Amino acid sequence: MTDWPAKEKQYYMNTFNRLPVTLVSGDGSWVWDDRGRRYLDFLQGIAVNALGHAHPVQVKAIAQQATTLLHTSSLFHVPRQYELAELLVENSALDRVFFVNSGSEALETTIKIVRKYGKLNRDGAYEIIVMTNAFHGRTIASVAATANPHYQEDFVPMPEGFVRVPFNDLAAAQAAVGPKTAGILVELIQGEGGVYEAGQDYVQGLRALCDDNDLLLALDEVQTGIGRTGRFFAYEHYGIQPDVMALAKALGGGLPIGACMVNERAAVFVPGDHGSTFGGNPFICAGAGAVVRHVIENELWKNATQQGERLKAGLADISARHGNAITDIRGKGLLLAFDLGEERAEKFLAHALECGLIVNRVAPPSIRMAPALNLTDAEADEGLARIEKTLSGIL
Ligand SMILES: *Cc1c(COP(=O)(O)O)cnc(C)c1O
């Protein structure tokens, strides 16, 4: 059997602390490693595989497009691109789309949109108000918008123009608005930050702040979009509409795609302002289109709500049976986290794999779960059983 960790050590940049498992195949919520062991996948590529592994609808669309036409460039009309754009626009509050290849690029596009809006409408204003504990990506501008200093310090100077204020603190955001401000960028649930929700009043306050000062409200829905939180988009929970929205992760169900969506007010790009060689190519858009259509036709966000409630209730029961070992359970739909304390969370993660369960540690004390949106009752219950088994093993 090939020693894959040795290959990584020899050939790959030393960039990730990987788990000691090599996954080789998957089917729905289940994956198998190269030793034939089976795992219940409660992470799905970090909230990416919306329909689980190898969903037949997605597989069929990919295979069909692969044997027809992969790539043409944006010099030509791209029907698959427009079909996906239509699906997203007709099912959101936004009016136009630009496709890229990742979440970070969706944020780069978002940043350019806000800056151009400021240039055109706010006398050259370019500052974007961003939040503590935020995660927006790893490219140089998206990492500047990200809060974690460890992601930035070896790569300074960071691009300027980001003003950071405490998350969930409306007064701080209000105080930060000035003549150079062009927009506000926020996650409605901070995914990488530990699954922390923005408050209702806060988000409505940010919307009003943007309206009162002619700023753009930009949402990073890279992790929360496409049904994950129990609505098609997380902003639907808040009774507001964004001006700009970044998408990626679940959008392609495992294919690399990101998107930046805008309303007409924020549709400031003209030919030459932006581009992407691969962004929105026929192959990726056909696969993503099948995923998004399936999510919409089956209203999978409703299942995300149901299964999310089932998991939260199950976690509370497990905690009660184990001396209240779980100190916090949070999240919406199927973007969930629970706290065990730093030491226990580390042990839990390692032992979960031995119990055939895939989750991840999203903050020192916290375990994150982001199962497939089509998770069944039986799979949710099996996951809870494996969580309980894991917990019993470390207490
Ligand atoms: C994952 C993530 C990103 C970055 O996406 P990449 O595809 O890794 O570049 C940006 N914002 C949020 C909220 C994310 O969860």
The ligand as an SDF file (V2000), in Angstrom:
LIG
                    3D

 15 15  0  0  0  0  0  0  0  0999 V2000
  -14.0130   29.1260    3.3550 C   0  0  0  0  0  0  0  0  0  0  0  0
  -14.3350   30.5560    3.4700 C   0  0  0  0  0  0  0  0  0  0  0  0
  -13.6980   31.5300    2.6670 C   0  0  0  0  0  0  0  0  0  0  0  0
  -12.5470   31.2110    1.7510 C   0  0  0  0  0  0  0  0  0  0  0  0
  -12.8940   30.3100    0.7480 O   0  0  0  0  0  0  0  0  0  0  0  0
  -11.7440   29.5820   -0.0940 P   0  0  0  0  0  0  0  0  0  0  0  0
  -12.5190   28.8170   -1.1360 O   0  0  0  0  0  0  0  0  0  0  0  0
  -10.9910   28.7140    0.8420 O   0  0  0  0  0  0  0  0  0  0  0  0
  -10.8850   30.6180   -0.6920 O   0  0  0  0  0  0  0  0  0  0  0  0
  -14.1250   32.8470    2.7860 C   0  0  0  0  0  0  0  0  0  0  0  0
  -15.1150   33.1880    3.6250 N   0  0  0  0  0  0  0  0  0  0  0  0
  -15.7410   32.2910    4.4060 C   0  0  0  0  0  0  0  0  0  0  0  0
  -16.8450   32.7320    5.3100 C   0  0  0  0  0  0  0  0  0  0  0  0
  -15.3700   30.9450    4.3610 C   0  0  0  0  0  0  0  0  0  0  0  0
  -15.9760   30.0640    5.1590 O   0  0  0  0  0  0  0  0  0  0  0  0
  1  2  1  0
  2  3  1  0
  2 14  2  0
  3  4  1  0
  3 10  2  0
  4  5  1  0
  5  6  1  0
  6  7  2  0
  6  8  1  0
  6  9  1  0
 10 11  1  0
 11 12  2  0
 12 13  1  0
 12 14  1  0
 14 15  1  0
M  END
$$$$
